[in-house]
Amino acid sequence: MKIAQNAVGKLQAAISSGKDKANQMNVIGEGIKATEAAQKDRKTKRWPETWAIKAYLSSYAAILEDNESNADNYYNMANEAIDTAKKLDRFQNNTSLIESANYNIILKKQDKGNKAYQKNEFEKAFNLLQTVSDLFPNDTTLAINTAISAQNMGDVTNSLKYFKRAQTEGAKNPTLFQSIATMHTSKFENDLAINALEEGLVVNPTNMFLINDYINLLIDNKKYDKAISAIEKTLKLESQNKQLYFLYGYLQQLKSNHTTAELAYKKALDIDQNYFDALYQLGLTYIDVANIALKSKDTTHINLFNSYINRAELTLLQANEINPNDKATVQLLTDIYSRKNKFDKVQELKRKLEEF
């Protein structure tokens, strides 16, 4: 026991004076050998100090040892010694040694957890990192890695718990908020998912990945007014974003604001004249306006109908040129030519439809 006690002092001195790893491991080996001898004695094997010293030394060895197999042996040895020391130390005379050993084991758990995480061994990583994160809740990187491990296991509840811990502790990475939103969406908690992205945009107001996720989630949940407002705000930052103009036009079209929709689609086409989706929806917008004109009692309704049907035809022909295999475009052109009594064109397009 005296040798073991001296080993603790010699190790602390070696650490303080910056002795190399080999020197420290020699001291540790000497001390562990002494504790193992003490374990065989009827008297000293019942001393909590025997096990507390062994726990302290072996936990340090688990961190220092380069050989992974040997490090695991020291790690297991330390855990067993900690458990025994705690059971025997009724008067808590060895608290300092036990707490130091515990701290070293926590560091080793984090190291093992990170290695498992890098190897995509997510269940193992989660079991290790969860324990460490619960002891160090302020460490946002640790919380995120724990959450991602749970996410890859399909454990949505724990994934949310640790992502939200990271958020609470001040993490601002946009992917954090996207991940929280994804977790809520997987549980059909769409309002909570929207709230998560809104919280992310408070600290990342110009992040386009967050903005796009937010707008798409609003549209998916038919919150069109909020989506329109979000797009209008974003277009001030991203004035050359054709997808945003397209979405804005689509939402305005849904609200029957055809003039605004037309302007938005044309803005998208100014940026990319071969933007198929914008051409297709612009063609549909012209057809909608033409149909409205046809129902009007105004004397000029026929002229207005013809004007918009002609625009629809030209727009959809351009769309068909870009994507000749799009069946919906061909069908719309067939309907237009039927209305215009161009039956030769109708037959030609019907033959094309049969080829699809």
Steps between C-alpha positions, in 0.01 A plus 500: 500500500790736568633434148153568357464822701845614385405423139215750522739770624765409241241512218376842606861623519573355153196677358591832665861486379397403146657154498430303184227240455737204539621628837141550619398152382794345691384668821140388434609141430696490827197633694245265340727201569512605866118535526454156346732357764297683766180347359630155591542583865210425737532839666592749225257357244224648717658843510316748274835673440634188324226521242494881481872510415458221245206687345696826481814344348322272252267782387805711423659209313182462290554857375876474448520155339535511120417136442120484476471149642719584801314828548169308509642265763601796719159659439315186616739462795433859607122461480508185715734664753279812522192289573682305774654815651159668522347199674780478757553872562220547752669797668596663167867529590606432139258734323772701330664195341164351396380829347830539309468143371138572400608810311766308311246232412263766370776636276570148378130440435491815290805386305351152445164654408658734246692212342184291479318799349771538233465129417119537469451271800216720615344286772835461673576869450164606643532281812840651576439861399160516672665440838766762435254759370282456808806580714610791278172647372665831401713332231298567185722295265463201729122545512479523119710185447280318752189620318632395158588155636144463631363629169693236307360234733147621424458619860305820434425575867864502612612670182264790570604510865870549423450730200285724720762485776755633253259775394428596862873521569547748216582295188410700188599271214222507235511121461405468867167671439447306178557176693254599773243585234561166326446313828173683566383440144567127536262507798242701300558795736501747213432815702793417728716441191403843365578658839843335501586649160370840611728483805787410270429798276515734799872418538566420130277751317677471163566125485338383177485133601293590805289744300426243228407234756276751677318610185455143375367387839252789505380407151476130590278597792290743291610804699505700179478852644803439725686345206426802279622734773819295546569500124445876471748555782754261349480650151646820646811295578489264200375705208637253242348185645280348228356230731373765741327691220350174379366412845367853543320472167362158590359625831347806335348271237343289776340819635376587147726807487578429138663832411744473791566136417574589137749768607674259739534226237634753251756614759614140536524471121701821479758323712475171308303506174506119483351449847247228416293514821448875465397463134255222580335689786492823299317309226252373759452854629413622150251211463340594835460862390362390163238282671399788725463727197278242330258509793484879499198686360725777377472554121877473462521164673561307176793722406643466850455123488679476164781724622575288805457166322754616241741597779447162666570323170827685438617451858421129509661444160818647646464271803446203270812589307704490822340180630330319210428193716284680753156344459311776685631768263399299193153444649451875559607577142255234376218674690599839361505373140160332555358836604655665195366227270851411383422131472810410302707623796273314740555171313873559485521560876273204579735274307783645704310428824457138395877471466558589866 
